Amino acid sequence: MIKMENIRKVYNTGKVEVEALRNVDLHVKRGDFLTVIGPSGSGKSTLMNIMGCLDKPTSGNYALNGLNIKDMDDNTLSELRNKEIGFVFQNFNLLPYASTYENVEMPLLFAGVSGKIRREKVTSILNKVGLSDRMHHRPNELSGGQKQRVAIARALVNSPNIILADEPTGNLDTQSGAEIMQLFVDLWKEGNTIIMITHDPRAKEYTDNFITITDGTIQA
Amino acid sequence: MIFKNIRMILRELSKQKLRTMLTLFGIFWGTTSVILLLTFGIAVKASTSKTMHGMGEAICVIWSGKTSISYGGFPKGRQLSFYNDDAQYLKDQVPLIGEISPQYSRYDIAVNVGDKKQNFTINAVWPEFQDMRNMVPREGSRFINNLDMENRRRVVFIGNEVEKTMFGDTNSVGKMMLIDGIPYKVIGVIIAKEQDGSYNGRDKYAIFMPTTTYLGIYGDRYVNNLVARAKNVNQTSQMKKAIVEAMAKKYRFAPEDTQALPIWDTTEYDQFLGTFFTGFTIFLGVVGVMTLIVGGIGIANIMYVIVEERTSEIGIKRAIGAKKRVILTQYLIETFVISSVGTIAGFLFARLLIFGINKAHLDDFVGVLILNPTIAILTIIIISSITFIAGWGPAKRASTLDPVVAING
């Protein structure tokens, strides 16, 4: 499903060139739960941005579902992000003025899904993450764990092939963090493909499939 | 898709009430002030111009003076006087003259109506006087006409203040008044007019009668002054020259002797006014444009800040699959909604204020405010275009932001 070969990413910050990823090769199969562990600054967020089609590699090949993203224009990439990938961020990234329902509905709006189907999908996904009683609350009326559930619901609502989670428990207390981890494990058991980035070594407890990344390279 | 977009935008606008209200208010107030400013300017201009033309437009008032140059055997310092036939003489001699009228005047003449007694200035003129000197009769009344002249009717046209003094608040038309003990019928009353230029006093305090009637009673030999207007007002100075030449021939004074025939040419004043008002109009235009620019910069600034403030929101939307076009359309529609609602509300408020100001009877100071549709439409178009352009740049930038950069704010 994800096939990365020789991925290199260089950032140009003024005069200094920073090599965030060097010659990364990575394969993820459908149904995998892959944890990417690494300290901050190791290049794991860059890796996730490239995997999520938010960013393009400087060199190397990245094929998603057999399609090379190098040749895709912005509209196609937007569609990929919309339909194939579900993002979950460390700081939730919810729209502050929109309710739970509206935040979850947004990817469906961009996908052009009709009103009736939107309502069904949003309601059922909110049921699944246990937020059906928080539908009309705004993010600032929710706890951290609830916010992350909203974000997960938003990531799932378009039934993507891959869920990309960037430190989803990083801003949560231990209790909520554990609950969110459990939610991911449940989702994985239902057959979802999940890639999770974290610097928390305890994440290993939940999955046996993990890679460590340091200084832009994958350590076996 | 567009429809869903609009619904989403309206929802977002209504969710972000404070920001939307502030922007709306900026545009609203900009529109209101520009429209009001220009409307005030135009009203002041119109009211000043009206007052200044109260005495009449483009007329020449001609008096007989003293010669200052010895000529044809006469010493200088000779007092000239106009005779009764001079108006007719000039009309025949100077084809450039459109209208002319002699004016006889007597001051402090006793006027009686019932027990009321008051002294007024009386004037005797031709019917042509009416148009030249802007003597507008009140509805249901009239000025002196040719039949009055032919039949030497004892009729008078009176100033509105004369009527007020002698008849109180009752209508004087058709009633009699005694002037020097002789009865006259009032045929007309001048409408109240603003007049800030005069000779022989203001028209509202004067009484006018036909020259034929006047001469039959008083038998004057000399005319007080003449009033003339050129057929084509652009040829007023040529007409003046021709009048001086004709009179110089008749009364034997040097044609270059300006003191022999003093002429008050109101077109000179009009020219001054014209210059003044050109300046005033330019001033108004500059003020208007400056206000528009200031408003535009303010709006551009707000739009810029809004987009800046919302970069992370744009990043989030891009990350979950919004295309560039969707982001651009959203911001443009938002800008469009805000700018059109703001300008239209500003226009309506300006209308309301203008209505209120007119109701408050400030016309003596600012004239009657009339909302010029061209100004209103132009202001609305200009302000909404500025807003739109001001929104376009940041919106375009927002849509092309790298989602990774945007999402981190």
Interface residues (C-beta under 8 A of the other chain):
Chain A: N49 G52 L54 D55 D74 N75 S78 E79 R81 N82 K83 F87 F89 N93 L94 L95 Y97 A98 E102 M106 P107 L109 F110 A111 G112 R154 N158
Chain B: M1 K4 M8 R11 E12 K15 Q16 S312 E313 G315 I316 K317 R318 A319 I320 G321 A322 K323 K324 R325 V326 D402 P403 V404 I407
